[in-house]
Amino acid sequence: MAVSVRIDALLEKRLTLAAQHQGITKSQFIIHAVERALGDRDPYALMLQAKAEMAQDSRSASLAQAFVAEHALSYDSERSRADLIAKLRDKHGLGAS
């Protein structure tokens, strides 16, 4: 069923940007907003539903273990930053500063 709504230009621009940011169409964004307003898209209920589905999935334990192992590794942000800067300099032909 089609529904037509008139909104001012500034609100439409905000709608467009928000939808683009989420990677969905304006129509999908509006549908999600209406569902949330009506209580159909309660984030807590969706989380409980996702957890229940994961509990039934035989692969969930191995997936959870993979993500736990990922966090066990230390992350050296300064080293990563230096590596990224070096790669960008090489790519763009810039010398070290």
C-alpha positions as CSV (number, residue, x, y, z in Angstrom):
1,M,0.0,0.0,0.0
2,A,1.4,3.4,-0.9
3,V,1.3,6.3,1.5
4,S,2.2,9.8,0.6
5,V,3.6,12.3,3.1
6,R,4.6,15.9,2.8
7,I,7.6,17.1,4.7
8,D,9.6,20.3,4.5
9,A,12.8,20.4,2.5
10,L,15.2,20.5,5.5
11,L,13.6,17.5,7.1
12,E,13.7,15.6,3.8
13,K,17.4,16.4,3.4
14,R,18.1,15.1,6.9
15,L,16.0,12.0,6.0
16,T,18.1,11.4,2.9
17,L,21.4,11.8,4.7
18,A,20.3,9.5,7.5
19,A,19.1,6.8,5.1
20,Q,22.3,7.0,3.1
21,H,24.4,6.8,6.3
22,Q,22.5,3.5,7.1
23,G,22.8,2.3,3.5
24,I,19.0,2.0,3.0
25,T,16.4,3.8,1.0
26,K,14.3,6.6,2.4
27,S,11.3,4.3,2.2
28,Q,13.0,1.7,4.3
29,F,14.2,4.3,6.8
30,I,10.6,5.6,7.2
31,I,9.2,2.1,7.5
32,H,11.8,1.3,10.3
33,A,10.9,4.6,12.1
34,V,7.2,3.8,12.0
35,E,7.8,0.3,13.2
36,R,9.9,1.6,16.1
37,A,7.2,4.2,16.9
38,L,4.6,1.5,17.0
39,G,6.8,-0.8,19.1
40,D,7.3,-3.3,16.4
41,R,11.1,-2.8,16.3
42,D,12.0,-2.7,19.9
43,P,15.8,-3.0,20.0
44,Y,15.8,-5.0,23.2
45,A,13.3,-7.5,21.8
46,L,15.3,-7.8,18.6
47,M,18.5,-8.5,20.7
48,L,16.7,-11.2,22.6
49,Q,15.4,-12.7,19.3
50,A,18.9,-12.7,17.8
51,K,20.4,-14.3,20.9
52,A,17.7,-17.0,20.8
53,E,18.5,-17.7,17.1
54,M,22.2,-17.8,17.8
55,A,21.6,-20.3,20.6
56,Q,19.9,-22.6,18.1
57,D,22.7,-22.3,15.5
58,S,25.2,-25.1,15.8
59,R,28.0,-22.8,14.5
60,S,27.4,-20.1,17.2
61,A,30.0,-21.5,19.7
62,S,32.8,-21.6,17.1
63,L,31.9,-18.1,15.9
64,A,31.9,-16.7,19.4
65,Q,35.2,-18.4,20.1
66,A,36.7,-16.8,17.0
67,F,35.6,-13.3,18.1
68,V,36.9,-13.9,21.6
69,A,40.3,-14.9,20.2
70,E,40.4,-11.8,18.1
71,H,40.1,-9.6,21.2
72,A,42.9,-11.5,23.0
73,L,45.4,-10.0,20.6
74,S,47.0,-6.7,21.7
75,Y,46.6,-3.8,19.3
76,D,49.5,-1.4,18.9
77,S,47.8,1.8,17.6
78,E,51.0,3.8,17.3
79,R,52.7,1.1,15.3
80,S,49.6,0.7,13.1
81,R,49.5,4.5,12.6
82,A,53.1,4.6,11.6
83,D,52.6,1.7,9.1
84,L,49.6,3.4,7.6
85,I,51.5,6.7,7.2
86,A,54.4,4.9,5.6
87,K,52.1,3.1,3.1
88,L,50.4,6.3,2.2
89,R,53.7,8.1,1.6
90,D,54.9,5.2,-0.6
91,K,51.6,5.2,-2.5
92,H,51.7,8.9,-3.2
93,G,55.4,9.2,-3.7
94,L,56.1,11.4,-0.7
95,G,59.3,11.3,1.2
96,A,59.6,10.9,4.9
97,S,59.2,14.1,6.9
